[in-house]
Amino acid sequence: MKKLILVLIFCLATIATKAQGGDVKGAWTGKQNVYGTELTLVFHLDSVNCTLDSPDQGIKGARVRGTGT
């Protein structure tokens, strides 16, 4: 019984690890509350670069530094 439980835990841990290892490339959108004002932020990620759009502020293509894995 202990062996079965250990095997199940191992399988679940493996599945969880694989699920988190997906590709993050693409556009990621979210909202940020800044001093009571909600701003829409859009991050554009590719294999090398990351840029930021803030449509509410009219900002498009701002380079994001310090990204990495």
C-alpha positions as CSV (number, residue, x, y, z in Angstrom):
1,M,0.0,0.0,0.0
2,K,2.8,2.4,0.8
3,K,4.5,1.6,-2.5
4,L,1.2,2.4,-4.4
5,I,0.9,5.7,-2.6
6,L,4.5,6.7,-3.4
7,V,4.0,5.8,-7.0
8,L,0.8,7.9,-7.2
9,I,2.6,10.9,-5.6
10,F,5.4,10.5,-8.0
11,C,3.0,10.4,-11.0
12,L,1.1,13.5,-9.8
13,A,4.4,15.4,-9.2
14,T,5.6,14.5,-12.7
15,I,2.3,15.7,-14.3
16,A,2.3,18.9,-12.3
17,T,5.9,19.6,-13.4
18,K,5.1,19.0,-17.0
19,A,2.1,21.3,-16.8
20,Q,4.2,24.2,-15.6
21,G,6.9,23.7,-18.2
22,G,4.7,25.0,-21.0
23,D,5.6,27.7,-23.5
24,V,5.1,31.2,-22.2
25,K,5.5,33.0,-25.6
26,G,2.7,35.2,-26.7
27,A,0.6,38.1,-25.3
28,W,-0.3,38.2,-21.6
29,T,-2.9,40.6,-20.5
30,G,-3.8,41.8,-17.0
31,K,-5.0,44.7,-14.9
32,Q,-3.0,46.6,-12.3
33,N,-4.5,48.9,-9.7
34,V,-2.2,51.9,-9.3
35,Y,-3.4,54.4,-6.6
36,G,-7.1,53.6,-7.3
37,T,-6.7,53.7,-11.1
38,E,-7.0,50.4,-12.9
39,L,-4.5,50.0,-15.8
40,T,-4.6,47.4,-18.5
41,L,-1.1,45.9,-19.1
42,V,-0.2,43.7,-22.1
43,F,3.1,41.9,-22.1
44,H,4.4,40.5,-25.5
45,L,6.9,37.6,-25.0
46,D,9.0,35.8,-27.5
47,S,12.1,33.7,-27.1
48,V,14.4,36.8,-26.8
49,N,12.4,40.0,-26.0
50,C,9.6,41.3,-23.9
51,T,7.7,44.4,-24.6
52,L,4.9,46.1,-22.7
53,D,1.7,47.9,-23.9
54,S,-0.4,50.0,-21.6
55,P,-3.4,50.9,-23.8
56,D,-5.0,53.1,-21.1
57,Q,-1.9,55.3,-21.2
58,G,-1.3,55.2,-24.9
59,I,2.0,53.2,-24.4
60,K,2.9,50.6,-27.0
61,G,6.0,48.5,-27.4
62,A,7.9,49.7,-24.3
63,R,11.0,47.4,-23.9
64,V,11.1,45.4,-20.7
65,R,14.5,44.8,-19.2
66,G,15.6,42.0,-16.8
67,T,13.5,39.2,-18.0
68,G,14.8,35.7,-18.1
69,T,14.2,32.1,-17.1
